[in-house]
Amino acid sequence: MSSGHDIAIFRRFDELNMLNLLSLQSEISSLRDKFWIQCKADEKSGAPFNKFSTNFEAQRGSDNAKQNELLLEIRNKMKEYSKPSVKDFRR
């Protein structure tokens, strides 16, 4: 690390950031697969679950909506994955 009057330089740990992103991609892919499997299972199981893939209100309003739980997990993981890094703010 080095510093001057108007600047500070920090390590970016590029290789660790890359490993972290690859790990997050793997987790997101797994969640995506689980979500689509759940959609197909819900469509086959009949009402009210068969509407969950196309009606998000019904999905959110149900106490037993595994699709909604998976979507919330995906949303949180995507926020983590898409969070800007320090290097994105460089000029």
C-alpha positions as CSV (number, residue, x, y, z in Angstrom):
1,M,0.0,0.0,0.0
2,S,1.2,3.5,-0.8
3,S,-0.2,6.9,-0.2
4,G,0.4,10.4,-1.3
5,H,-1.2,13.7,-0.4
6,D,-4.2,13.2,-2.6
7,I,-4.2,9.5,-3.4
8,A,-4.1,6.1,-1.7
9,I,-3.4,2.8,-3.5
10,F,-4.9,-0.5,-2.3
11,R,-4.6,-4.0,-3.6
12,R,-7.5,-5.2,-5.6
13,F,-7.1,-9.0,-5.1
14,D,-8.2,-9.6,-8.7
15,E,-7.8,-13.4,-8.5
16,L,-9.9,-13.6,-5.3
17,N,-12.6,-11.3,-6.8
18,M,-12.6,-13.6,-9.8
19,L,-13.0,-16.7,-7.7
20,N,-15.8,-15.0,-5.7
21,L,-17.7,-14.1,-8.9
22,L,-17.3,-17.7,-10.2
23,S,-18.6,-19.1,-7.0
24,L,-21.6,-16.7,-7.0
25,Q,-22.3,-17.7,-10.7
26,S,-22.3,-21.3,-9.6
27,E,-24.7,-20.6,-6.8
28,I,-27.0,-18.5,-9.0
29,S,-27.1,-21.3,-11.7
30,S,-28.0,-23.8,-9.0
31,L,-30.8,-21.6,-7.7
32,R,-32.0,-21.0,-11.3
33,D,-32.2,-24.8,-11.9
34,K,-34.1,-25.3,-8.7
35,F,-36.5,-22.6,-9.6
36,W,-37.4,-24.1,-13.0
37,I,-37.7,-27.5,-11.5
38,Q,-40.1,-26.1,-8.9
39,C,-42.1,-24.3,-11.7
40,K,-42.6,-27.5,-13.6
41,A,-43.6,-29.4,-10.4
42,D,-46.1,-26.7,-9.5
43,E,-47.6,-26.7,-13.0
44,K,-48.2,-30.5,-12.7
45,S,-49.6,-30.3,-9.1
46,G,-52.8,-28.3,-10.0
47,A,-54.5,-25.4,-8.3
48,P,-53.4,-23.0,-6.9
49,F,-49.7,-23.9,-7.6
50,N,-50.1,-24.2,-11.3
51,K,-50.7,-20.4,-11.5
52,F,-47.5,-19.5,-9.7
53,S,-45.3,-19.4,-12.8
54,T,-47.4,-16.7,-14.4
55,N,-49.2,-15.0,-11.5
56,F,-46.8,-13.4,-9.0
57,E,-49.6,-12.1,-6.9
58,A,-50.8,-15.7,-6.3
59,Q,-47.3,-16.8,-5.7
60,R,-46.6,-14.1,-3.1
61,G,-49.9,-14.6,-1.4
62,S,-49.5,-18.3,-0.7
63,D,-47.9,-19.6,2.5
64,N,-46.6,-22.6,0.5
65,A,-45.0,-20.9,-2.5
66,K,-41.6,-22.5,-2.9
67,Q,-41.2,-20.5,-6.2
68,N,-41.4,-17.3,-4.2
69,E,-38.8,-18.4,-1.7
70,L,-36.4,-19.4,-4.5
71,L,-37.0,-16.0,-6.3
72,L,-36.1,-14.2,-3.1
73,E,-33.0,-16.2,-2.7
74,I,-32.1,-15.5,-6.4
75,R,-32.8,-11.8,-5.9
76,N,-30.4,-11.6,-2.9
77,K,-27.7,-13.6,-4.7
78,M,-28.1,-11.4,-7.8
79,K,-27.7,-8.2,-5.6
80,E,-24.5,-9.7,-4.2
81,Y,-23.3,-10.7,-7.7
82,S,-24.1,-7.3,-9.3
83,K,-22.8,-5.1,-6.5
84,P,-20.3,-2.7,-8.0
85,S,-16.7,-3.1,-6.9
86,V,-14.4,-0.2,-6.0
87,K,-12.7,-0.4,-9.3
88,D,-16.0,0.4,-11.1
89,F,-15.8,3.9,-9.6
90,R,-12.4,4.7,-10.9
91,R,-12.3,7.6,-13.5
